[in-house]
Amino acid sequence: MLTALQIKTFAGSEIQSIFNEIKHFLYPSYRYLQGNCHCNAHLGSLLLAKHAVPHKKIWVFAPCRYSEHSREVFRIQDPNGMAPLGHIRWGYHVAPMIEWQDQELIFDFNFSETKPLSREEWLGHMNTPNYKCVITEADQFLFYSSPSALKPDKSLFNGNFYPIEGLCQQNRWFEKGLAANETALLMYQEVIQVALQKKANAKLINEYKFLIGSINNFECVFRDKSTNKRMTPEFQEKHHDLIHYYRGVFEDNVEKWSESIKQIIRA
């Protein structure tokens, strides 16, 4: 763990200033809570490193991610009201963490846009006493999963993490995660909110929510240009023009985030 001695040269006002800078840089990606918290956390980590703030990452796993027999997830309220089921289901969550004056401070804009959170405050947002908490070095981007021994279709955290390198870097998963969140939030504002204002029929709004309010469906359609049980060829043909337009927006956002990340690394 980091020691308070390592960062004692940082005043509280400096920590708050860095917090505000990271929030500004990450906006609006973090306001889409459906997924890609690891991308938000990694961008925050790069900015902390830019300011030479020693830090690590704190990960929390729901029982469904480490127990053979559990399906329990973190149930998170969707502040945007676009989750198809009314709430967001997380298997894990992650954020950067520093230690300052004997305090653990977690930079997580999903839950606080005004100040860092204590570990107790942060874990309280998971809405369950059941979890596994892991601290890693800041360069760890995501974790490995392995098939369950009892249920081959179930994926479990195997205790290992990996940095951005190899296929992860080549496929630009970091940039695409940030772009997915930003594009989905824009679609929420321009598609779902507009449909609600125009009092569109409930069936159409529900279809928009499944497309935009589910990270799995959204990335299937816009990042992977693929299909699944809900995002069928028929569904995508019905919404062809909408999907075609926002695929272009998504691709533009990938390039925008790619350039922003390069600027941070070069600084």
C-alpha positions as CSV (number, residue, x, y, z in Angstrom):
1,M,0.0,0.0,0.0
2,L,1.0,3.6,-0.5
3,T,2.1,5.5,2.6
4,A,1.0,9.0,3.6
5,L,4.7,9.9,3.7
6,Q,4.9,9.4,-0.1
7,I,2.4,12.1,-0.9
8,K,2.6,14.4,2.2
9,T,3.8,17.2,-0.1
10,F,0.3,17.4,-1.6
11,A,-2.0,19.8,0.2
12,G,-5.7,19.1,0.4
13,S,-6.5,21.9,-2.0
14,E,-4.1,20.3,-4.6
15,I,-5.7,17.0,-4.3
16,Q,-9.1,18.6,-4.8
17,S,-7.8,20.5,-7.8
18,I,-6.5,17.3,-9.4
19,F,-9.8,15.6,-8.6
20,N,-11.6,18.4,-10.5
21,E,-9.2,18.3,-13.4
22,I,-9.8,14.5,-13.8
23,K,-13.5,15.0,-13.6
24,H,-13.4,17.6,-16.3
25,F,-11.2,15.5,-18.6
26,L,-13.4,12.4,-18.1
27,Y,-16.7,14.1,-18.7
28,P,-19.1,12.9,-20.0
29,S,-17.9,9.3,-20.1
30,Y,-18.3,8.6,-16.4
31,R,-22.0,9.7,-16.5
32,Y,-22.9,6.5,-18.4
33,L,-22.8,4.0,-15.5
34,Q,-23.6,0.9,-17.6
35,G,-20.0,-0.1,-18.2
36,N,-16.3,0.6,-18.9
37,C,-15.5,1.7,-15.4
38,H,-12.0,0.2,-16.0
39,C,-11.5,2.7,-18.8
40,N,-12.6,5.6,-16.7
41,A,-10.3,4.4,-13.9
42,H,-7.4,4.1,-16.2
43,L,-7.8,7.6,-17.6
44,G,-8.0,8.9,-14.1
45,S,-4.8,6.9,-13.3
46,L,-2.9,8.4,-16.2
47,L,-3.8,11.9,-15.0
48,L,-2.8,11.1,-11.5
49,A,0.5,9.9,-12.9
50,K,0.9,13.1,-14.9
51,H,0.7,15.0,-11.6
52,A,3.2,12.5,-10.0
53,V,0.6,11.4,-7.4
54,P,1.4,7.9,-6.1
55,H,-1.8,5.7,-6.4
56,K,-3.2,2.3,-7.0
57,K,-6.5,0.9,-8.2
58,I,-9.1,-0.6,-5.9
59,W,-11.3,-3.3,-7.5
60,V,-14.5,-4.8,-6.0
61,F,-16.1,-8.0,-7.3
62,A,-19.7,-9.1,-6.8
63,P,-20.2,-12.7,-5.7
64,C,-21.3,-13.7,-9.3
65,R,-17.7,-13.0,-10.4
66,Y,-15.9,-15.2,-7.8
67,S,-18.3,-17.8,-6.5
68,E,-19.3,-20.9,-8.4
69,H,-22.7,-20.9,-6.8
70,S,-23.7,-17.2,-6.7
71,R,-25.6,-15.1,-9.2
72,E,-25.5,-12.0,-6.9
73,V,-24.5,-8.7,-8.6
74,F,-24.2,-5.1,-7.6
75,R,-27.5,-3.5,-8.3
76,I,-26.9,0.2,-9.1
77,Q,-29.6,2.7,-9.7
78,D,-29.4,4.3,-13.2
79,P,-29.3,8.1,-12.7
80,N,-30.3,8.5,-16.4
81,G,-33.3,6.1,-16.2
82,M,-32.4,4.3,-19.4
83,A,-31.6,0.8,-18.0
84,P,-34.1,-1.6,-19.6
85,L,-34.7,-3.3,-16.2
86,G,-34.7,-0.1,-14.2
87,H,-31.3,-0.7,-12.6
88,I,-27.8,-1.5,-13.7
89,R,-26.2,-4.9,-12.9
90,W,-22.4,-4.8,-12.2
91,G,-20.2,-7.8,-11.7
92,Y,-17.3,-5.6,-10.7
93,H,-16.2,-2.0,-10.3
94,V,-12.8,-0.2,-10.1
95,A,-11.5,3.3,-9.4
96,P,-8.1,4.9,-8.7
97,M,-7.2,5.3,-5.0
98,I,-4.6,7.4,-3.2
99,E,-3.5,7.5,0.4
100,W,-3.3,11.0,1.9
101,Q,-2.7,11.9,5.5
102,D,-3.7,8.4,6.7
103,Q,-6.9,8.5,4.5
104,E,-7.8,6.4,1.6
105,L,-9.3,8.6,-1.1
106,I,-11.1,7.0,-4.1
107,F,-11.6,9.0,-7.3
108,D,-15.0,7.7,-8.6
109,F,-17.1,10.2,-10.4
110,N,-19.9,7.7,-10.9
111,F,-20.8,8.3,-7.2
112,S,-19.3,11.7,-6.4
113,E,-18.6,14.6,-8.6
114,T,-17.6,16.9,-5.8
115,K,-14.9,15.1,-3.8
116,P,-13.0,11.8,-3.4
117,L,-14.7,9.1,-1.4
118,S,-13.5,7.0,1.6
119,R,-13.3,3.3,1.1
120,E,-16.3,2.8,3.3
121,E,-18.4,5.4,1.4
122,W,-17.3,3.8,-1.9
123,L,-18.2,0.2,-0.9
124,G,-21.5,1.4,0.5
125,H,-22.6,2.3,-3.1
126,M,-22.4,-1.4,-4.1
127,N,-25.5,-2.1,-2.0
128,T,-24.4,-5.4,-0.6
129,P,-22.2,-6.7,2.2
130,N,-20.9,-9.5,-0.1
131,Y,-17.9,-8.6,-2.2
132,K,-14.2,-9.3,-2.7
133,C,-11.9,-6.3,-2.7
134,V,-8.5,-6.3,-4.4
135,I,-5.8,-3.6,-4.6
136,T,-3.5,-3.6,-7.7
137,E,-0.8,-1.5,-9.2
138,A,-2.1,1.4,-11.2
139,D,-1.0,0.0,-14.6
140,Q,-3.4,-3.0,-14.4
141,F,-6.2,-2.3,-16.9
142,L,-8.5,-5.3,-16.6
143,F,-8.7,-8.8,-15.1
144,Y,-8.7,-12.3,-16.6
145,S,-11.6,-14.6,-16.2
146,S,-11.7,-18.4,-16.5
147,P,-14.7,-20.8,-17.1
148,S,-16.3,-22.1,-13.9
149,A,-15.5,-25.7,-13.2
150,L,-19.2,-26.4,-12.5
151,K,-20.8,-24.2,-15.1
152,P,-18.7,-23.8,-18.3
153,D,-20.9,-20.9,-19.5
154,K,-20.1,-19.0,-16.2
155,S,-17.0,-16.8,-16.1
156,L,-15.1,-16.2,-12.9
157,F,-12.3,-13.8,-11.9
158,N,-9.2,-15.9,-11.6
159,G,-7.1,-13.5,-9.6
160,N,-4.9,-12.1,-12.4
161,F,-4.9,-8.7,-14.1
162,Y,-3.3,-7.3,-17.3
163,P,-2.0,-4.0,-18.5
164,I,-2.6,-2.3,-21.8
165,E,-0.4,-4.2,-24.2
166,G,-0.6,-6.7,-27.0
167,L,-4.1,-7.3,-28.4
168,C,-5.6,-5.0,-25.8
169,Q,-3.5,-2.1,-27.2
170,Q,-3.9,-3.1,-30.8
171,N,-7.7,-3.3,-30.6
172,R,-7.8,0.0,-28.7
173,W,-10.1,-1.3,-26.0
174,F,-9.2,1.7,-23.8
175,E,-10.2,4.3,-26.4
176,K,-13.3,2.3,-27.5
177,G,-14.6,1.9,-23.9
178,L,-14.5,5.7,-23.4
179,A,-16.0,6.3,-26.8
180,A,-18.8,3.8,-26.1
181,N,-19.8,5.6,-22.9
182,E,-19.7,9.0,-24.5
183,T,-21.7,7.9,-27.5
184,A,-24.3,6.1,-25.5
185,L,-24.8,9.1,-23.3
186,L,-25.2,11.3,-26.3
187,M,-27.8,8.9,-27.8
188,Y,-29.6,8.9,-24.5
189,Q,-29.9,12.7,-24.8
190,E,-30.7,12.9,-28.5
191,V,-32.8,9.8,-28.9
192,I,-34.4,8.6,-25.6
193,Q,-35.0,12.0,-24.1
194,V,-36.4,13.4,-27.4
195,A,-38.6,10.3,-27.8
196,L,-40.0,10.9,-24.3
197,Q,-40.6,14.6,-25.0
198,K,-42.5,13.7,-28.1
199,K,-44.4,11.1,-26.2
200,A,-43.4,8.3,-28.6
201,N,-45.0,4.9,-28.0
202,A,-43.8,2.8,-25.1
203,K,-42.6,0.0,-27.4
204,L,-40.3,2.3,-29.3
205,I,-38.8,3.8,-26.2
206,N,-38.3,0.3,-24.8
207,E,-36.4,-0.7,-27.9
208,Y,-34.2,2.4,-27.5
209,K,-33.5,1.5,-23.9
210,F,-32.4,-2.0,-24.8
211,L,-30.1,-0.6,-27.6
212,I,-28.6,2.2,-25.6
213,G,-29.2,1.4,-21.9
214,S,-27.4,-2.0,-22.0
215,I,-23.7,-1.9,-22.4
216,N,-23.6,-5.4,-23.8
217,N,-26.1,-4.6,-26.5
218,F,-24.6,-1.2,-27.2
219,E,-21.1,-2.5,-27.7
220,C,-22.4,-5.5,-29.7
221,V,-24.0,-3.1,-32.3
222,F,-21.7,-0.1,-32.3
223,R,-18.2,-1.4,-31.3
224,D,-18.4,-5.0,-32.7
225,K,-20.9,-4.5,-35.5
226,S,-22.4,-7.8,-34.5
227,T,-25.7,-9.3,-33.4
228,N,-27.0,-11.1,-30.3
229,K,-30.4,-12.4,-29.1
230,R,-31.9,-9.0,-28.7
231,M,-29.9,-7.0,-31.3
232,T,-31.0,-9.3,-34.1
233,P,-30.5,-8.5,-37.8
234,E,-34.2,-7.6,-38.0
235,F,-33.9,-5.2,-35.0
236,Q,-30.9,-3.5,-36.6
237,E,-32.5,-3.3,-40.0
238,K,-35.6,-1.6,-38.4
239,H,-33.3,1.0,-36.8
240,H,-30.7,1.1,-39.6
241,D,-30.5,4.8,-40.1
242,L,-30.1,5.5,-36.4
243,I,-27.5,2.8,-36.0
244,H,-25.6,3.9,-39.1
245,Y,-25.4,7.5,-37.9
246,Y,-24.2,6.8,-34.4
247,R,-21.7,4.3,-35.6
248,G,-20.0,7.2,-37.3
249,V,-20.3,9.2,-34.0
250,F,-18.7,6.3,-32.1
251,E,-15.8,6.0,-34.5
252,D,-15.2,9.8,-34.3
253,N,-15.2,9.5,-30.5
254,V,-12.6,6.7,-30.7
255,E,-10.3,9.0,-32.6
256,K,-10.9,11.9,-30.2
257,W,-10.1,9.8,-27.1
258,S,-7.1,8.3,-28.8
259,E,-5.7,11.8,-29.4
260,S,-6.5,12.9,-25.8
261,I,-4.8,9.9,-24.3
262,K,-1.7,10.5,-26.5
263,Q,-1.6,14.1,-25.2
264,I,-1.7,12.9,-21.6
265,I,1.1,10.4,-22.1
266,R,3.3,13.0,-24.0
267,A,2.8,15.6,-21.3
